[in-house]
Amino acid sequence: MAIEPPYSVSPAPPAPQRTQPPAVFAERADPFVTYIAGMSFQLNALAANVNNNATEAFQYSVLAASIRDATQTIANQAIAQMQQIAAQASTDTQAIADEAQRATRRESQRASRYASYAQDYAGQSYAHSQTAAGHASSAQAAAAAAQSAAGLPAIAGKALQVLRVNAAGTGVEFGVGVATGFAQFTSSASWTRPSEATWVWVELIGGGGSGGAHTSPGASVGGGGGGLFVSGLYRASDLPATISIVVGAGGAAVSSANSGNDGGSTSFDAPRLVAAGGGRGASGTSATSGVGGSGGGIYAQGTSGSLAGGGGYSDGVRNGGGSVYGGGGGGGTSQTGGSLGQGGVSARAGSGGAAARSSLSGSAATATSGSFPGGGGGGAASNGGTATSGAGAGGVARVYWW
């Protein structure tokens, strides 16, 4: 369907007038008569155009009415569906709310039952605790009666004490049964024996000796010996009330062509208990060996021992001797070559220091000092440069009592 554009009728030419001259009248009359003759055709065409457009307009009005009716039908269906969905949602919401209410009621009832059970158990527990308290009281009374009948002392105020036979051997008493005190000394001091002490255990380690040093070509040096370990157990009543403790210093390091220094002795109420210091490492020459220091005056150079280690030496065992309880010996070496002596290792005291060597003319050599407590220092050898030995480590005194 389509509306046709309006039919256009051509305009009429000028009409002839009677008042015009005959020539003018004749000139206008012919075109006008011709126009009038074709005018009927144009009028018929215009009428057909109008009729067609009227028909098309009617068809459009019918289509518009159909579209309006269809739109109204769709709108009515949509409204009905929305009303149905809303009704269903309302029904579902109510069902969910009802189920939630029922679940809440069930859980509330369950919680109430559990609370009742807990209350019952609490009552039973309290009754059991009262019964247990009564039994404990009866047991304490029975124990006190048995203790009294057996002649045992009361335990009140005897925390951390043990039951032991008294000194007369006629009964038992509470007293100290384990170590209750400890003191370590790294420098000399006086120690006052505690009045409650029954036994005293003492451990001493002497100071380590320092290694030797030399700067001449071909010279050899020995390491310092480790400090000796000694120990002793004493009845407290056999010791004086105040005891002098001397802690041996480590041998000081040396330089140039010098032997080392001996380590100092450590003592407890000397001469009751004394731990000798390690021997000094010697400074040898190209002709004589640098001897290592003895381990606490007992163990020879380069020797390992449970109580101390001897210092290493250039023409033998260059590594310092190891030890279990005492200081390890320092390492020794020669300037001309060979292995470089390492310090002896100690399991429970200080290890010895390593030796140092410099074969390059004019260069320095510095050995390692011994470790605390009681480790011997290493020896140092150079070829014209500065040679500095390792110092010995200081000793220590440890006192335990109970």
Secondary structure as GFF3:
##gff-version 3
##sequence-region A 1 402
A	DSSP	alpha_helix	22	150	.	.	.	ID=ss1
A	DSSP	beta_strand	162	165	.	.	.	ID=ss2
A	DSSP	beta_strand	172	175	.	.	.	ID=ss3
A	DSSP	beta_strand	181	185	.	.	.	ID=ss4
A	DSSP	beta_strand	189	192	.	.	.	ID=ss5
A	DSSP	beta_strand	199	205	.	.	.	ID=ss6
A	DSSP	beta_strand	213	214	.	.	.	ID=ss7
A	DSSP	beta_strand	220	221	.	.	.	ID=ss8
A	DSSP	beta_strand	229	235	.	.	.	ID=ss9
A	DSSP	three_ten_helix	236	238	.	.	.	ID=ss10
A	DSSP	beta_strand	242	246	.	.	.	ID=ss11
A	DSSP	beta_strand	266	268	.	.	.	ID=ss12
A	DSSP	beta_strand	273	275	.	.	.	ID=ss13
A	DSSP	beta_strand	333	334	.	.	.	ID=ss14
A	DSSP	beta_strand	356	358	.	.	.	ID=ss15
A	DSSP	beta_strand	365	366	.	.	.	ID=ss16
A	DSSP	beta_strand	380	382	.	.	.	ID=ss17
A	DSSP	beta_strand	387	388	.	.	.	ID=ss18
A	DSSP	beta_strand	396	401	.	.	.	ID=ss19
###
